[in-house]
Structure formats: C-alpha cells, structure tokens
Amino acid sequence: MTQPEALPPAAAASPSADAWRDLLVATERPEPFTPSDGLFWDDPWIGEQLLAAHLDERTLAASRPAATRERTEAHLVAQGLAGPGVDVLDLGCGPGLLATGLARAGARVTGVDLNEHSLAYAEATAREQGLDVTYLRQDFRTIDAVSRYDLALQSYGELSTFDDATRDAILARVHAALRPGGALVFDVSTPECHPDEPPSWYRSQGGFWRAGAHLELWARLRYPGDVVCDRYVVIDAGGVATYRMWFHDYTPDTLTPVLERAGFRVEALWGGLDGGAPGDDPGWFAVVARRA
Ligand SMILES: C[S@@+](CC[C@H](N)C(=O)[O-])C[C@H]1O[C@@H](n2cnc3c(N)ncnc32)[C@H](O)[C@@H]1O
C-alpha cells in the first residue's frame, strides 16, 4: 500500500487545528439569545445584500411583496390608523417600502433602522418623491421619544427576535413614544413559521455572507418556550463566524399578557398587517395594541 504523501510543513501547521477548534466552538449549542459573532444588519457587505433582498420581489427573505405592502397601507388607512396628519414611527423600516407608501397617503413618517444601505435608498426615494419622511440611523432599542407618535409600526416580525427582557424594554420605549390612545401595530411569527428542518450546507463563490468563496453550515435549534435559533456558521479564508437568528414565536394567547403587562390593550388580531383573517397564514399574525 502506498503511503499518503506527507503534507508540506505550512499546511500541517497549527492554522488547520485552530480552524477545527473554531468549528467545534461554532457548532456548540448556544445559550438562548447568544448574539452573533459579528455585525449583521449593519455589516457593510451583508447590509448591501439585505438591501438587494428587500428590493427583490422574488424573495421573501427581507420584505413582503409589493402587492402585500399596498394592501397593508390601504388597510392601515381604512382602519384610521394611518393617513393625513398621523405621526407614524416605523421601527426597522428597512429601505422604507412601507414608510414611503404611508407618507404618500399623507402620514408624517419617521423611519428607524440600522442598515445604512437601506436608509440611503429610503432617503433617496423620499427626496425623489418629495415625501415627508425622516429617517434615523439608530438602534430602535434606544428610541427615547415621549408622546410623539399616533402609530408605531413594526413590520415583518422584528419583535419575535428578542429575548423577553429586551422585548419588554422595547415595548416600554414604544409605549412612552406613543401619544395616549396611540397604537402599536406589528406582526409576529407563530411556531408554525419554524418547522423542524434537517441541517444543510452549501459552498459559494461569493454571495450573501461574503464577497469571496465561503461555506455555510445551517442548523435550526429548538428551545423551550417556542424559541428557535437559525444558526449559520460561515467559513472563509478569514476564519469561522457564527450568525444566530433567534425567534421567539408567539400565539395570541402567549402575546396578549406580554402586551397587557406593558400597558397595552389588544384591540384587534389580524391574519397579517394587510388585515387578512386570523389563520390565513398560520405562520404569522398581526396585532393592534392600543396604549391603554
Ligand atoms: C425583516 S426586515 C423588515 C424591514 C421592513 N420593516 C419591511 O417590512 O420591509 C428588519 C429590519 O429591521 C432592521 N433592524 C433590525 N434590528 C434593528 C434594531 N435593533 N434597530 C434598528 N433597526 C433594526 C433591519 O436593519 C431591517 O431593515
């Protein structure tokens, strides 16, 4: 039997052992809501890919399609939640796809987001269309407005992505930012949104995570209390990075007491922000929570 050729010294040296250790650490089961290793929403490369995903009608990865957004804008106006003279705070506004529509309907909109690429797109749209929208590059966990808005809007599930303490702190800030009688309107995922799926991996020559060649190892990890982690281990020449997307899925029964403790009264439950019937999409529902 021929002996395998000895590896040249450089390849046999410690970097591969380091990479193996890094991989073992990256694929350990994390404690609930362990953050990602690096930036995500505000990472320059990933942020650019996210903007492309928001604008790509073929993917639901970042925003809902234009037809759903148009139904959402019309529904919010028809319900008297948005419209001329209404002050709207859009938390995690992305490229302002909903903010633009609501401003066109006459609302005065403030959009908050971390992704500079999305905000640049949103600002350019507002300028081109002469719309009354203010965009802030800010972490919405730090908003500190007081009795300033009639409607706080959060679209596409962001409230599901936080641990309980952070969620409650966000709700407290939103409560303070709303005028008495103002409404928080948002959608969240349900446990049906995150069914069990086998782990998977792929190799890319350049794509969502990195400009150059990389591998992605994906796994969905399940925790008690309807908490799920979608974990992406990304490996490239620069090393191993782990991105952890956390979801606390809700049902109307688990979410209502959370909102009541935060000083909101649940006024309506919809199948989605566009006002569909509850259960239309079993993976989602939307809530109108009135500042009590
Ligand atoms: C799933 S996207 C939804 C975007 C938009 N609401 C829509 O429906 O098209 C979530 C957005 O929230 C933003 N985001 C996430 N966490 C944030 C935070 N802590 N502060 C501000 N923006 C945040 C992201 O940059 C991203 O634009």
The ligand as a MOL file (V3000), in Angstrom:
LIG
                    3D

  0  0  0     0  0            999 V3000
M  V30 BEGIN CTAB
M  V30 COUNTS 27 29 0 0 0
M  V30 BEGIN ATOM
M  V30 1 C -37.0390 41.8080 8.2880 0
M  V30 2 S -36.5080 43.4300 7.9340 0 CHG=1
M  V30 3 C -38.0670 44.2640 7.7380 0
M  V30 4 C -37.9370 45.6110 7.0800 0
M  V30 5 C -39.2430 46.3980 6.9150 0
M  V30 6 N -39.9210 46.5880 8.1820 0
M  V30 7 C -40.1570 45.7150 5.9290 0
M  V30 8 O -41.1540 45.1030 6.3430 0
M  V30 9 O -39.8780 45.7980 4.7300 0 CHG=-1
M  V30 10 C -35.9660 44.0080 9.5550 0
M  V30 11 C -35.3610 45.3940 9.5330 0
M  V30 12 O -35.1280 45.7690 10.8900 0
M  V30 13 C -33.8520 46.3910 10.9870 0
M  V30 14 N -33.3780 46.1920 12.3580 0
M  V30 15 C -33.1510 45.0140 12.9890 0
M  V30 16 N -32.7990 45.2270 14.2480 0
M  V30 17 C -32.7920 46.5740 14.4280 0
M  V30 18 C -32.5210 47.4110 15.5380 0
M  V30 19 N -32.1750 46.9100 16.7210 0
M  V30 20 N -32.6130 48.7490 15.3770 0
M  V30 21 C -32.9630 49.2850 14.1730 0
M  V30 22 N -33.2460 48.5290 13.0830 0
M  V30 23 C -33.1600 47.1960 13.2150 0
M  V30 24 C -33.0150 45.7240 9.9220 0
M  V30 25 O -31.9180 46.5180 9.5060 0
M  V30 26 C -34.0290 45.5010 8.8090 0
M  V30 27 O -34.0650 46.5920 7.9340 0
M  V30 END ATOM
M  V30 BEGIN BOND
M  V30 1 1 1 2
M  V30 2 1 2 3
M  V30 3 1 2 10
M  V30 4 1 3 4
M  V30 5 1 4 5
M  V30 6 1 5 6
M  V30 7 1 5 7
M  V30 8 2 7 8
M  V30 9 1 7 9
M  V30 10 1 10 11
M  V30 11 1 11 12
M  V30 12 1 11 26
M  V30 13 1 12 13
M  V30 14 1 13 14
M  V30 15 1 13 24
M  V30 16 1 14 15
M  V30 17 1 14 23
M  V30 18 2 15 16
M  V30 19 1 16 17
M  V30 20 1 17 18
M  V30 21 2 17 23
M  V30 22 1 18 19
M  V30 23 2 18 20
M  V30 24 1 20 21
M  V30 25 2 21 22
M  V30 26 1 22 23
M  V30 27 1 24 25
M  V30 28 1 24 26
M  V30 29 1 26 27
M  V30 END BOND
M  V30 END CTAB
M  END
